[in-house]
Amino acid sequence: MRQYWWKFLSVLILFYVFVAGLINSVPRLPILNETIRNSFYHPPLWIAMMTLLLLSAVFSIRFLSKGKMLDDLWAIEFANTAILFGVLGCITGSVWAYFAWGDFWPNDPKTNGVAVGMLLYVAYFILRASFEDELRRARVSAIYNIFAFAMFIPLIMILPRLTDSLHPGNGGNPGFNQYDQDKSITMIIRPAFIGFTMLGLWITQLRFRTRRIEIVLDDQQVNEKISQTCISNE
C-alpha cells in the first residue's frame, strides 16, 4: 500500500478541487464573473501538460545518452498523456474564451501558438509511426522530441509576451497576479497544479505498463511462429 499513497492523494486532491471549485466563493470580476472558476482547471491542466512534456524530453535525452529502449517508451507515453491534457486544456480554454471574449478560438498569438505547438507533437507521433526499425525510430523521434519541446515553450510562453495578446500578462495586458493571489483562488488552484500533475504521472505509468505487456506478448507470438516454422521444416 505504501507505493500507492500518491495515487490516493491525487484522487483526494482532485476531488477537493472539483468540489471546491464549484461551490467556494470567488472574486467578482467584470466580464469574467463566475467563469473565473475555470482558472482551477485550465491553467493547472496546461502546467501539468508542460511538466509531462518536459519529462518526455528528459527521457529522450536519456535514451540518446544511454540507448535504453525503456527510456524511449517512457518518452512516448509521457508525450501521449501530455497531449491528452493539452486537448483538455484547449477545451476548457475555449469555453472560457467564449464567455470572456465572445469567441471559442480568438485570433490571438497564444492560442495560435498552442495550435502550432500541438501540431508539432502530432507530427512527432506520425514520425514514430513511419519507421519499422525500432532503434532507428527511437533515435530519430528522440531528436525530434527534444526539438519539439524546445519550440513549444517559446510558442506559448515567450512569443505571446512580445506582441498584443488577450491573455493576462501578455502583450502589455495586466497580469492576473492580483487575483490569483487571492486566498479563495490559491487554496484551490495550487492543489490543482499538484493533483493534475500527479494524475498525469499515474496515467503515464499505466500506459507504460500496458505497452510493456503488449511488447512481451508480441515477442512471445514471434517466438512461437519461429518455433512452429522450425518444427514444420524438420
RAFENJO-V339646 format. One record per residue. RES is the residue in one letter. PSI is psi in radians with two decimals (999 if undefined). NEAR is the number of other ideal C-beta (glycine too) atoms within 12 Angstrom. D_FIRST is the distance of its C-alpha to the first C-alpha in Angstrom with 2 decimals. Layout:
BEGIN
[[RES PSI NEAR D_FIRST] [RES PSI NEAR D_FIRST]]
END
This chain:
BEGIN
[[M -0.45 7 0.00] [R -0.59 7 3.81] [Q -0.16 9 5.49] [Y 0.04 13 5.35] [W -0.67 12 6.70] [W -0.43 20 10.08] [K -0.77 21 10.24] [F -0.67 17 9.96] [L -0.72 20 12.35] [S -0.67 28 14.67] [V -0.79 19 15.04] [L -0.76 20 15.92] [I -0.82 31 18.26] [L -0.58 31 20.03] [F -0.77 18 20.45] [Y -0.76 24 22.07] [V -0.80 33 24.17] [F -0.75 23 25.49] [V -0.91 17 26.38] [A -0.60 27 27.77] [G -0.41 32 29.51] [L -0.55 17 31.43] [I -0.36 15 32.40] [N 2.70 23 32.63] [S 2.59 17 36.09] [V 2.80 28 37.03] [P 2.46 23 40.17] [R 1.90 15 43.20] [L 2.55 22 44.60] [P 2.51 10 47.63] [I -0.95 16 47.03] [L -0.87 22 43.21] [N -2.20 15 42.97] [E -0.27 21 39.81] [T -0.21 26 38.95] [I -0.34 32 37.62] [R -0.37 33 34.37] [N -0.35 33 33.92] [S -0.28 36 33.25] [F -0.22 38 29.72] [Y -0.85 33 29.06] [H -1.02 35 31.69] [P -0.74 32 31.44] [P -0.64 38 27.61] [L -0.69 39 27.55] [W -0.66 40 30.10] [I -0.76 29 28.40] [A -0.72 38 25.20] [M -0.81 44 27.53] [M -0.60 32 29.30] [T -0.76 30 26.13] [L -0.67 42 25.06] [L -0.65 44 28.65] [L -0.79 27 28.68] [L -0.66 32 25.63] [S -0.78 43 27.42] [A -0.68 36 30.54] [V -0.74 23 28.77] [F -0.51 35 27.42] [S -0.70 38 30.96] [I -0.72 25 32.36] [R -0.70 25 29.98] [F -0.77 31 31.12] [L -0.52 24 34.75] [S -0.54 14 34.35] [K -0.38 15 32.29] [G 0.32 16 32.96] [K 2.19 19 29.47] [M -0.47 23 29.14] [L -0.54 20 25.38] [D -0.66 29 26.32] [D -0.66 36 28.70] [L -0.73 34 26.09] [W -0.71 34 23.83] [A -0.81 46 27.04] [I -0.62 39 28.03] [E -0.62 36 24.68] [F -0.69 41 24.44] [A -0.72 45 28.04] [N -0.84 33 27.41] [T -0.68 36 24.74] [A -0.75 45 27.00] [I -0.59 37 29.96] [L -0.81 27 28.12] [F -0.60 38 27.45] [G -0.71 36 31.07] [V -0.78 22 32.39] [L -0.65 26 30.54] [G -0.67 36 31.93] [C -0.71 27 35.37] [I -0.86 22 35.21] [T -0.63 30 34.23] [G -0.65 38 36.78] [S -0.71 24 39.47] [V -0.76 21 39.09] [W -0.77 36 39.33] [A -0.62 29 42.31] [Y -0.75 17 44.13] [F -0.49 20 44.16] [A -0.68 28 44.77] [W -0.08 25 47.21] [G 0.25 12 48.34] [D 2.39 17 47.10] [F -0.56 19 43.90] [W 1.42 21 44.46] [P 2.72 23 47.08] [N 1.49 17 48.96] [D 2.45 29 47.05] [P -0.64 27 46.33] [K -0.76 37 42.62] [T -0.66 31 42.11] [N -0.66 22 44.33] [G -0.66 29 42.42] [V -0.78 38 39.18] [A -0.78 25 40.91] [V -0.74 22 42.14] [G -0.72 36 38.77] [M -0.66 31 37.04] [L -0.57 20 39.84] [L -0.69 32 39.25] [Y -0.47 40 35.78] [V -0.72 21 37.15] [A -0.58 23 39.57] [Y -0.76 37 36.71] [F -0.69 25 35.24] [I -0.71 17 38.77] [L -0.77 25 39.45] [R -0.66 32 36.49] [A -0.22 14 37.68] [S -0.10 15 41.17] [F 2.36 18 40.36] [E -0.62 9 39.90] [D 2.11 12 39.49] [E -0.76 20 35.83] [L -0.76 17 36.64] [R -0.73 16 39.40] [R -0.77 27 37.34] [A -0.74 31 34.55] [R -0.87 25 37.12] [V -0.78 25 39.18] [S -0.54 38 36.35] [A -0.77 39 34.68] [I -0.79 24 37.99] [Y -0.67 33 38.41] [N -0.74 44 34.90] [I -0.74 30 35.65] [F -0.76 21 39.01] [A -0.74 36 37.61] [F -0.70 36 35.23] [A -0.46 20 38.14] [M -0.60 26 40.23] [F -0.79 38 37.72] [I -0.83 25 37.14] [P -0.60 20 40.91] [L -0.63 29 41.51] [I -0.23 36 39.29] [M -0.44 24 39.31] [I -0.95 20 42.59] [L -0.73 26 45.32] [P -0.43 29 44.97] [R -0.22 22 45.70] [L -0.06 16 48.93] [T -3.12 19 50.48] [D 2.28 17 50.73] [S 2.56 29 47.50] [L -0.40 28 46.54] [H 2.47 34 43.06] [P 2.43 28 42.82] [G 0.08 20 43.30] [N 2.54 25 44.94] [G 0.57 20 48.62] [G -0.12 15 49.87] [N 2.53 19 48.04] [P 2.55 15 46.69] [G 3.04 16 42.99] [F 0.12 24 40.45] [N -0.66 12 39.46] [Q -0.33 13 41.37] [Y -0.66 23 39.32] [D -0.05 27 35.83] [Q -0.08 15 36.02] [D 2.39 22 36.61] [K -0.63 15 33.90] [S -0.41 23 33.54] [I -0.85 32 32.71] [T -0.58 22 30.64] [M -0.18 21 28.22] [I -0.77 35 27.23] [I -0.62 36 28.08] [R -0.80 25 26.19] [P -0.56 27 22.79] [A -0.70 38 23.83] [F -0.80 31 24.31] [I -0.79 25 20.76] [G -0.81 35 19.26] [F -0.63 41 21.36] [T -0.76 35 20.76] [M -0.66 31 16.97] [L -0.70 35 17.61] [G -0.71 41 19.98] [L -0.70 29 17.60] [W -0.84 28 15.15] [I -0.75 28 18.23] [T -0.72 35 19.53] [Q -0.74 26 16.50] [L -0.76 18 16.78] [R -0.71 27 20.53] [F -0.81 29 20.33] [R -0.69 18 18.37] [T -0.76 17 20.82] [R -0.66 24 23.75] [R -0.70 19 22.78] [I -0.75 15 22.67] [E -0.71 16 26.02] [I -0.76 19 27.48] [V -0.77 14 26.61] [L -0.70 14 28.11] [D -0.72 15 31.15] [D -0.67 15 31.71] [Q -0.71 14 31.60] [Q -0.71 14 34.16] [V -0.77 14 36.37] [N -0.67 14 36.29] [E -0.71 14 37.16] [K -0.69 14 40.06] [I -0.74 14 41.32] [S -0.74 14 41.21] [Q -0.65 13 43.05] [T -0.76 12 45.63] [C -0.72 11 46.24] [I -0.75 10 46.72] [S -0.60 9 49.10] [N -0.56 8 51.11] [E 999 7 51.57]]
END
